[in-house]
């Protein structure tokens, strides 16, 4: 992958198919961080992971003696440790709003994605597909006003959204080519064309679309 370097003090244990792992890889690529990315099979985790992460979970980011195992914490840490380009607004009000949007994605949309991709109940999966599609169509018009999610600039919020949107095909969700949905299609094209997004993807993710 483009962000992997031969020598680095930072290591990222990543699930090559997971949207949570993907969001942090986008931040790493956006920042141009030298990092060793280790793709881990979630069914066959290395013993070292349990020593670094009390939950023995993916993803896990290790920077020297620091181990981080919550993606929102990882992304904000990377934004502070590598301040350029900034991925959170400078002003406190706008920064707080961005964090609230991240929280809403985490609470409202991410569980739907998890149900669709990992669920066993067909009715629950179908319900989640319908709800996620409706939610995306509801927010679609906002992208006609601003190029990124409630912002003129690419932010951490976009890093959370991009992996979800990239996975729409494998989730069985088709966004119609309507006037209402066109701003969302345009937004997706902007996200997927970014160099950092292209660099962030694993081979398994490239095969998703």
N, C-alpha and C positions, 0 to 999 in steps of 0.2 A: 504493500500500500504506500501511497505517496508520503504519508506523514511519518513513516518508520525510519529511524536513523540507526546506524551501526553501533554508535555508542551514546548512551543516554543515562541520566540519573532517574528518569521517570519511566514507569512501566504501567501499562494499562491492560488488565485482564478483561477481555471482552467476549461477549457472545456474538458470533458472526451474523446471527439472524435477528437479534433482539432489538426492538425499537428504543429501549432505554439505553442500551450500549451504544447504539448508533448516534444518539443525540450528543453524547460526550465526544465521540469521534469527530463530529462536525466541528465542535468547539476547538478541539486540538488542531484540526486542519486549518480552521479559520485563523488561529493564532500562529500557525507555522511552528508548533512546538515539536522539538526533537523528542520522540517517545518510542519506546519499544512496545508494540501492540501484540499481545499474545491472545490468539483466538482459542477459546476454551470450550470444549464440549460440556454443556451443563450437566450431562449425565455421567461425565468422567472428569471431575475437577481435580487439579493437582493438589497434593497435600499442602503445598505452600500457601494456597489460598485460604485455608482454614486458619492458618497462623496469622494472616494479615487482616482477615475480616471475620469478626465474631459470628456473623451470620452465614459464613461460607457461601456468599452469594456473588452473582455477577450483576453489573460490572464492578470492578474494584480498581482504583487508581492509587498508585504508590509513587510518592515523590520523596526520595531519600528515606527518612524515618517516619514519614507521614503516610498513613493509609486512609483513604476515603472510600466509602461504600454507599453513598446516597447521591444520585445523579445531580440533583439540584445543587447540593453542596459542592460537588466536583466542578460543575460549570461555573459557579460563582467564584470558587477558588482560582480556577484557571484564568478567569477574567481579571481578577485582582493581581494574580502573580505575573500575568503577561498582559499589561494594560492596553496594548495596541494590536489590532483595532479594538476599541471598547465594544462590548456586547450588552452592556446595560446602560441606560441613560445616566447622565451625570446628575441631574436634578432629583432631589429626594422624592418629590411627588410622582414624577414619571417612573422612577426606579421602583417605587412601591406598586404602581399600577402594573408594571411588567411582572413583578413577583406575584401579584394577584392573578394575572393571566396564566402564569405558569402553574399556579395552584389549581386554577379551574381546569386546565388541561389535564393535570394529574388526577383530579377528583372526578371529572365528568367524562373525559374522552379516553384516557388511558385504560381505565377498567373495561370499557367497551371493546377496545382493541384486544386486550388480553382475553376477553371472553370469546371473541371471534376467532382468534388464532389458536387458543389453547383450550377452549371449552369443549365439553363432551355432550351437552344437551342441545339438540338441534333447535328446539324452540327458543332457548336462551340466545343461541348464536344468531338466529334469524331476527329476533327482537333487537339485539345489539347492532346488527347491520343496519336495520331500519333507523334506529335512533341516531347512530353516528352519521349516516347519510343526511338525515333531516337537520342535524346540528350544523354540518358543514354547509349545506345549502342556505341555512339561516344566516350564517356569517359571511357568505360569499360576497354580498354587496359592499362590505367594508373595504375590499381590496380594489375597488374602483376609485377610492379616495386616496389611499396611501399604498405605496408599493409593497410594504411589508406589514406584518400584523400590528395594526394600530401604531405604525411608526414609519418615518421616512427612511430609517436605517435598518439594516439587518441586525437582529438582536437574538438573545438567548431564547426568547419566545419562539422565534422562527426555527431555532435548532431543535426545539421540542416538537414542533408541528411537522417539520419536513419528513422525519422518518415515518410518521403516521400516514401522511399523504402518499409517500412512495409505496406504501404497502396496500393501497386501496385495491389494486388488482387482485392480489392474493387473498384479500379479505372478501372478495366477491362484491365490491361496492363500485358501481359505475356512476360517475357524476355526469349528468346529461349535458349535451351541448345546447344550452338555452341561454337567452340573454341574461337571466338572473345568475347563472352559474359561470358565465364567461370570465368575470373578474377572478374567480377562484382558479380556473384553468390557467389564466395568465400568471397568477401568483405562483402556481406550481411550476410553470415553465421557468420563472425567474429563479426559484429556489433550486431546481434540479440542474440549471445551467451554471450555477456558481462553482468556481474551481474547488472551493473547500468541500462542497457537497460531493463532487465527483471523486475527490481524493479520499473522502471518508468511507466510501463504500467497500465492503468485502465482495468477493466473487459471488457468494451466495446472494447477497443483496442485489447485485447487478442483474441476476437472473430473475428477480421478482417482477420486473416490468419488461 
